[in-house]
Amino acid sequence: MSHFQTPRVAVIGGGFTGAAFAAQLAGKARGPVAIDIVEPRTDLGRGVAYGTADPAHRINVPSTRMSVYPDQEDHFDRWLQRQADVDADAALPDGRVFPRRELFGRYVGETLAAALAARPDIAFRHHRDRALAIAEAGGTYRITLGSGDIVTADLIVLAASHPPPAPPALLAALDGAPGYVADPWAPAALAAIPPEAAVLIVGTGLTMADIVASLELQGHRGPITAVSRRGLLSRGHVARPVERFGQFTAPPSHSALHLLRRIRATVRAAAAEDQPWQAVLDAVRSDAQEIWQHLPLAEQGRLLRFLRPFWDVHRYRVAPQAEAAIERARAAGRFRLVTGHLAAARPGIELEVARGNGRLSLKGDALVVATGPGHGSVIATSPALQSLADAGLIAGDALGLGLATDRDDRALDARGRPNARLLVAGPLARAAWGELMGLPQVSLHAARVADHVAAWAATGTQRLAASASS
């Protein structure tokens, strides 16, 4: 890139992360920039989470805490108040609003469009296509699209967030079987399930809650059995505003066990002051990225192995409307929770679940996988990322969470060297940060990456690239 060329930035992935980054860069860039987003979906800003048209799918954070702009926490809420099509069930009696996720996706797209409209010096293109390969030569990246077209860029931001679901290996026996739904996010994935069908769900987190709410909305009346190793359900929100309780960084914990004991002690102290556990977990979330930095790699792995399931169900809380759907099904005797390990699966929708010294046989008319995205296989499931890995330009992180990066969000190559022209935005960078799945954290991270790119674009001498090679 010479002093006289417009810096060219390509973004791989146009869901929330990619769209939020582009909107942030539009506001932060100090001069002309060309931005190309490669995203096969028609609408930017939706991705897997906000691309759903199912009216049962709602944001699981109150609208006052959802925003493209981390320094304007109520940005979405103010936008929402101007909309005429917010459904009557979105607002709770206490004033919190949990609208449909489709509406949030629309907000993200409109926010990006407004940011770009305010910057006519930014050349923007949305390529409705998939990136099949990325190659670097002579300081320039060449991105090959599914159509055969080539996009060139001086810097790439990898903003893909959620790879396809990764069903447990045992369920491969059900591939192609009638009633087997391996991807609950596929369009109309649940539409073919009859109202009286007995439904098995593998996984008991937020995706399971969405499935139950969707089935209820489409008139399902049959029994639902949810199965998971620990039988943990995502917890709900506290019904009153609370302030964060406790702090977890002074001094820092250096082991997962010490951190666990510290959190438990703080929960007990909070209860003694009539404060709910949610106030404590909010404090942990606030300190989470700093907590993560003080844990050695082995302790980070231990935390993921033993504590992550418990963290997930307390940290990522279920939308009240979905929680109510589960409770209605439970009260009607149509929902039950089974704890155990999958031991076998057979066509005809039969499962065997190991429980203690015995096995429980479960038979259904349909089985839906709700185990979540397969982040550990993100490279293998993305041709573009695989091409970068084959060239030694990126590597998976040591914990199987996504891609290896440094704290400046630069991708690390196969030899552990950072590349300032290959950045990672959003959840794929969470091995470096720990807490990088909730939307407020992703929004903040997108803004930070936009700061890096705006600085790089302004120098004309590629200061970031020079620092990477020094």
Phi, psi and omega in degrees: 000120178275176179294341188254358180267148173286126178301136182249122181241128176249136180245122178263105183113122183239031171282207182301313184300309182296319181291319179295319177300312182297319178296319178295317180296323177301326179277335187260336183300136183266001179196188181299141176216142172260126180240123174245122175255128176258111184206118184291337180291150180294319183258133175278151176093357184263305182060201180291314188292318188250010176271353181291140174258002182291120181293348177280345184273118184237156171298148182251016174233138179305147186301335181288353180242015181246126182197146169291328185253111185295339178272003175228076189300330183262018183301314178294319182298320178293321175297318184298323182294343179267358183268143182265351188248029173284126186289157186295336183273358184290321184270134177268162180303333182276003176098345177290149183235127178237081183285175179293146183295331178302323181292321177295320177301320178296318178302315181298315180298317180291325179294318177297315180300319180293320180296321180288323179297330180282352182231078180296347178276359177262121177274115187240136175222137173252114178267109181279076189199172175257144172276120182263333181202147176229127179231148180240134178204129176061032178082007180234142175261140175242120182252119179268124181266167180300330179286347187098348178294156179243132172250129178253148183207153173271334182215142180239137171248118178272109187238019173292138186250309189234112174290171180300158177302150179241089180298149174306143185304325181301332184283355176302335178296342182261358181307125179084354181287140176302134178090355181269121180245099183281333182233100183290349181267355176296146181306132178055032184301326184260357189298330184275357180283119182295156183302326183264005186295143170277120187249129171258137177236126178262112187116142186229021181268211184297324180296319177300318179299319177298319181297314179298316180296321179293317179298318179300317183294330179269012172089017180293137182234359183277175180287148179233127177239121179254132186238134170205165185299319183251350179066035182267130174260145175300133182280163183264175178278150173287145188275006178221152179298137178226150174268152178300142183236119177099164173216150194227024182236349182232098357279163180284157173271141181247008176214154179296322181294316179298318179297316179300312180298324180293317179294316180299319179295323180290324176298319178295319179295322178295317180299324179295338178254018178062035176251138183282164179298333180301325179296324179289314180295329175295324177292320176299315179301317180298324182265001195301318183293323176289321176305314184300321184295334183270356178268128173300159183306317181298323179286327173299317178296321179294321178298316180295320184290317188256329188250340185304316180303323181285323176298313185301316185285339176268326182282312184262090191277152184281144175299139183304326181292320178290322177299320179294325178296319178296317182294324177295317179294321179294316181296330179275002180076017183257357181233132173220155183247129180241127179257128178164175180264137173296127181250332181197155175218139181224146174306152191097003180059067175235134177237148167244129183244123179281126181225108183064235180264003182236184179229144177248128178266132178235135178231136180220177174265341180211151176226128181242131179275127181228038183271356175089176184295151179266074185297331180293340180250026187298324180291314184295334183265002180236112179302322181294314178294323179297322179294322177293320179294319179298329178275000180077015184272338175223167176210154173290152179283165186291345184255000179073028181263339184168237183249149177284126177221167169262185184283357171261013175067020176273134177296141175264135180278186185297340179258009177082014181268137181281148179237111185284355176252012177223095186254159180237126179243139173090199190304334180295345180262011192287345175296332178279338188242340180083286182264102182204049176236324179293146186301318178302322179289322179294320178299315179296320180293319177300321178294322180294317178296322177298325175299315179302312186290321178298320178294316178299315183294330185282336187286324185074349179245009178054059181305322181294320179295321179296320180293329180291328184267354183280000000 
